[in-house]
Amino acid sequence: MFSSFAMMFPQSFVPAAIGLLKRIAGLVLVLPLTALIVVALWLAAQGTYESMRFNSATQQILGVVSTAHDFAARQPDFATLPGVDLLEVLSRAGQITAVDDNGTTKLLNPWGGPVHGSVSAPSIFRIVTGVPARDCRRLALFFAGAAADLGLVGMETQANQGSSWTLFYKDTDTGAPRPDTVEAACGQQPEVMLALSFRVR
């Protein structure tokens, strides 16, 4: 029966079929490896992109802090009244470029979240921004490490709109916040509000 079935095909068919099967088997083996390489490259690109956004976010906040300090050195009455929109004052003075957000001046961070700034107490200003939780942790640890140089006096988080703020660092603490303290403060939500308070002078 087999011989009669084989006679239906040319003699060259069998070697060709065997070669095709080998190529298919090789392709099946190569595909998972190729997929792994593609996934690895994608993850590396994502990591690089996230690092770029984190660096941009730190530079943005550092820029506002530096601008506020420089402006305060020239304007003795700057940031002395609580409630003043810090970014609006700096924008009106031509120190930064910002946009209006229903009467409040804001910047946009690299994740598309808002950045607001206000005078929270005489000579203290507060920058509030919405960031992914993982970047909240990175930003908090970064600024805690430079607290003395930047005049950082406090850090807070807010998990949801309307919920209470959690103070997890103040300048009277004996040192920088522990990583587990930062982890708990930033939480596991997709996004969290992070507030950084600085001395003006």
N, C-alpha and C positions, 0 to 999 in steps of 0.2 A: 504493500500500500504506500509506504513511504517513498519507494523508488519511483512509483508511478506519479506521485505528487511532485517529486523533485524534478522529474522529466518535464514538467510544465514550465520550468524556468531555464534560462540559458545557463551554461556552465560558469560564466563569469559572475552570475548573480550572487552565489553563495559567498565568495571572498569579499565582494563589495558589501554584502549585508553584514558580514562579520566586522569589516572595517567601520561601517556606520555605527554598529552597536558599540564598538570600542570608543568611537568619538563621542557618542552620547553618554557613555559611562564616564568618560573623562570630563565632559561638560558638567555632569551632575556633581562630580567631585570638586570641580573648580568653582561652581556657583556659590556654595557656602563660603569659601575663602574670599571670593570677590565681594560678597555681601558684607562679610566682616570688615574688609578693608574700607568699603564705602561707609559703613557705620562708624568706623574708627575716625575716618577723615571728617565725617559730619560732626562727630562729637568734639574733635579737636577744633574745628571751625567755630562751633558753638561756644567752646571754652574761651577761644580768642576773642570772639565778639562780646561775650559777657565781661571779660577783663577790660576790654576797651570801654564798655559802658560804665563799669565801675570806676575806672580812671577818670572818665569824663565827669562823672558825678562828684568825685572828690575835688576835681579841679574847679567845678562850678561853685561848690560851697566854699572852698578856699578862696576863690575869687571874690565872692560876696563879702566874706569876713575881712579880707585884706582891703577891699575897697571901703568898707565901713570904717575900719581902723584909720585908714589914710584920710578919709573925709572928716572923721571926728577930730583928727589932729588939726585940721584947718578951720573947723566950725565948732566953737566951744558949746553952742547950744544944741548940737545935733544929738538926737536920741536921748533927750532928757525927760520927755513926757511919755508915760505908758500909753499904749494903744495906737501910737503913730505907725503908719504903714512904712516900714523901713525901705522896702523896695521901691515904693512910689516916690519917696524923697530922693533916693539915689538915682532913680530913673529921670525924675524931673530936673535933677542937677546935671544930667548928662553923664553920670558915672557908670551906669549899666543900661542895657537894652532889655526892656521887659514889656509884657502885654497886660491889657486890662482884663480882669476876670470878674465881671459884674460888680465893678466898683472897688475891687481889690487887685492890686498889682501882683503879677506872678511871673515866674520863669517856668520853663518846662525842663524836667530832668531827662536823662537819656532813655528812660523807660516810658516816657510820655506822661509821667505823673507831675502834679503841680509842685511848685516850690514857692512858699510864701514866707515873708519876713516881717516881723513887727517888733516894736519896743515893748518888752514885757515888764520892765521896771526901769527906774532911772539908770541910765548907762548900761543897761542889759538888753540885748536883742536876741530874738528867738527865730530860728529858721526851721520851718516845718516842711517836710517833703514826703510824698508817698512812694515807697519802694518795695520791691519783692522782699520777702522775709529773709532770704539767704543774703541779700545785699544789705539789709538792715544790720545784720550781724557783722558783716565785713566793714561797713561804714562806722558802726559804733566802736569796734576795736581799733580801727584806723585813727579816729579822732581822739579816742581815749589815750592813745599812745603819744599824741601831740598836744594834750590838754593844756599844759603849762604855757607852751609857746603861743598857742592860739587864744588863750584866755577863756577856754571852755569851762563853764560853771555848772552845767547840768545836761543830762540826756533823758528823754522820755519817749515812750511809745504809746500808740493808741491802736488797738486791734481793729475796731470797727467805728464807723461814723457815729458820733453821739455817745460812745462809751467813755469811761474815765481814762485819764492818762496814767501811765505807770512810770514813776521816776526810778531809774535804775542806776544813775550816777550823779553825784554832786561833788563839787571841788573840795568839799570838806572831808570827803572820804580819805581813807589812809592810802589808797592807791587806785589804779585802774580797775574797772569792774572785771570780775572773773568771767571766763568764757561761758560757764554754765548760767551765770546771771544774765549775760547778754542773750544767750540762747532762749531762756525763759521769757525775757522781755520782748524779744522780736517774734516769738511764737512760731506757729506753723501755718498761719494764714497765707494765701497767695500774695497778699499785699498788706503792708502795715505803714502807719504814719510814724515817722521818726522826727523828733524835735531836738534840736541842738541849741543850747543857750550860751551866749558868749558875752564877755565884757566888751563894752565899746572902747574903753581906754585902759 
